[in-house]
Amino acid sequence: MAKQRWWSELGNRAVLAAWRRVGEAGRITAATAAGRRFAAFGEGSAIAFPQGTLLGERWISVGHFTLVGPHVTLSAGFVPERDLGPEPIVRIGSGVVLGRGSHVIGHQSIEIGDDVYTGPYVYITDQNHGYADPQVPIGKQWPVNAPVRIGAGSWLGTGSIVLPGATIGRNVVVAAGSVVRGEVPDHSVVAGVPARVIRRYSGDGAWVAADEAARLEAGSTADR
């Protein structure tokens, strides 16, 4: 029995060690052939193994010291052979961390600023299905694009969704499970479906509820 346990423990250690080696060998970095397929792939950046879908790397740029977790999908365009123009469609800044299983799906323009962190399974896209004709199945209608921008220093919680046309300011917290659309101001906390501002930084070292922030801002405008 003791010998059986010993062999089992030895096999377990061997499998874990082999998997770690596979993970290290399978990472995408600037020095790998896969990394060189990107429009830019900065020093110190890595995409963990196993990767999700990688499509249109020629139109995706990655800054320096950015970490992309396992099973993350990075996509630009619909098909690999279509020419999307001279500039990147998806631009990921430096010091970014994209959590496990997240998706960044770009067709027109997605910009993720420096030092943006996400939890796992975050979905960011600049394209949605159209619904111009109520008689045609939605999946068969021509999609609609709108640029997305996520400001530097922001945090997107687990399972949050960023919809086409969203502009998220700097140092914004997006609560887990939120669905973001429209404009989100700098230094705010948003939550809900759709996401709404629940707190904002007042500028004098205090955080205030959204309605109080709006009242202070209206008062400041009235004094001008």
N, C-alpha and C positions, 0 to 999 in steps of 0.2 A: 504493500500500500504506500509506504514511504517512497519507494522507488518510482511508483506511478506518479505521485505528486511531484517528485523531482523532475521527471520528464515533462510533465505538464507545465511546470513553472519555466523550465528551460525553453520549451516551445513557445510559450507566451512571450518571453523576453526576446526571442529571436524574431517573432512576427512583428513586435512593436519596433524593434531596432530596424528591421527591413522597411517598415512603413515610414519611419522617420527619414531613412535614406531616400526613399522614393519621393517623399515630400520635398526634401532639399533639392533633389535632382530635377524635379518637375516644376519648380518655381520659375516664373518668367521674370527676368531682370533685363537691364539695358545691355548686358553682355551676351544675351541669348539671341538666337535667330528669331524666336517669336517676339522678343522685345523690339528687335529692329524693324518689324513690320508696322509698328505704330508710327504716327506722324512725329511724335516725340516721346521719349521714355527716359525720365530723369535719373540721375545718379542716386543710388540708394533706394530706389523704388522697387517694389516686387508685387507680383500677383501670385497668390498662394495656390498650391496644388491640393486637390483637383480644381481646375478652372470650370466656370460655367461657359456659356456660349460667348465666343469672341468673334464679332462680325464687323467688317469695315475698319480694321485697325488703322488703315492709312488716314482715316479721318478722326482718329482719337488721339489726343495728346495727354500725357501724364507728366506731372511735375516731379520735383525731387523729393525723395524720402517719403513717398506715398505708399501706403500698404493697402492692398486689395485682398480681402479675405477669400477663402475657398468658396466655390460654387457661385461666384459673382458673375453675372452676365454684363458685358460691355458691348454695346451695339451701335453702329452708325449706318443708317440706311436699311433697305429691305434685302438686297441681294449683294453678294460679294463683288460682282463685276461692274456694278453701276458706278459711273464717275459722279462724285458728289461735289466736285469743284476743287479749287486749290487750297482752301482753308479747312482746318479741323471742324467737325460738327460737334463733337463732344470734347470739352476741355476740362480736365481735372487738374487742380492746382497742386502745390507742394504741401507736404505734411498732412495730406488727407488720409483718412482711414475709412474704408468702405466695408461694412460688416458682412459676415457670412450670408450667402444666399440673396444678396441685394441685386437689383437690376437697374442699369442706367441705359435707357433706350432713346437714342437721339436720331432725329430726321432733319431738323432745321438748325437748332442751336441749344445746347445745354452747357452751361458754365458753372462749375463747382469751384468756389474760391479756396484759397489756402486755408489749411488747418480746419477744414470741415470734417466732422466725425459723424458716422452713422452707426446705429445699432444694426442687428441682423434683419434681413428680409425687408429692406426699404426699397420702394419702387419709385423711380424718377423717370418721367417721360415728357417729351414735348409734342406728342401726337395722340390724338384720340379719334375714335370713330365719328363720322358725320351722321347727321339725322335730318338731312334736308328733305328727303322724300319719305313720308310715313308708310308708303306702299312697298318700299324696297327693303329687304332684310338689312339690318344695320351693318352687319359684317361685310356686306357687299358694296356699301356706299364709300365714296372717296373720303379718306381721312382728312382731318384738319390739324395743321401744325401751329404752334405758338412757342416762341423762345422761352426757356427757363433759365433763371439765374439764382444761385444760392450763394449768399454773401460769406465772406471769410469768417472763420471762427464759430460757425453755427454747429448745432448738434441736432440730428434727426433721430428720434427715438425708434425703437423696434417696431417694424410693421407700418411705419408711416408712408404715405403716398404723396408725391408731389406731381400735380397735374399740369398740363400744358398752359403756358402763360403765367405761371407763378413766378413771382420775384420775391425772394426771401432776403431780408437785410442781413447786416453783419451781427454776429454774436446773438443769434436767435435760437431759442430752444423750441423744438417741435415735439410735443408729447407723443408717446407711443400710440400707434393706431390712428393718428390724425390724418386727415385728408386736406392738403393745402392747395388753395387756388387763390388767384389774385395777388395783391401786394401785402407783404408783411413788413412792418417797420423794424429798423435796427433795434437791438437791445430789448427784445420783447419775448414773451412766452406765449405760444399758441397751443390750443388743444381743441379736439372735437372733430365732428364730421358735419359740415365742413369746419375746418379749423378757424377759431376766432381768438383774438388777443385776449388773454386773461390777466396778464401782468405786463407792466412796462417799467423800465428804469427811468426814474424821474430826472436824473442828471445831477442830483445833489446827494448821491450816495444811498438813496432809498428806492425800494421797489414798491409800486403802487398798483392797485387794481385797475383794470382797463377803463372803467367809467370815470375813475378819479383822474387818470392820466388824460383822458379826453377833456375833462373839465379844466384841468390846469393848462392844457394846451390852448383851449378856447379863450381862457382868461388872458394868457400871454399874448395871443393874437389881438385881442380887444384893446390891450394897453398900448399897442404900437401906434 
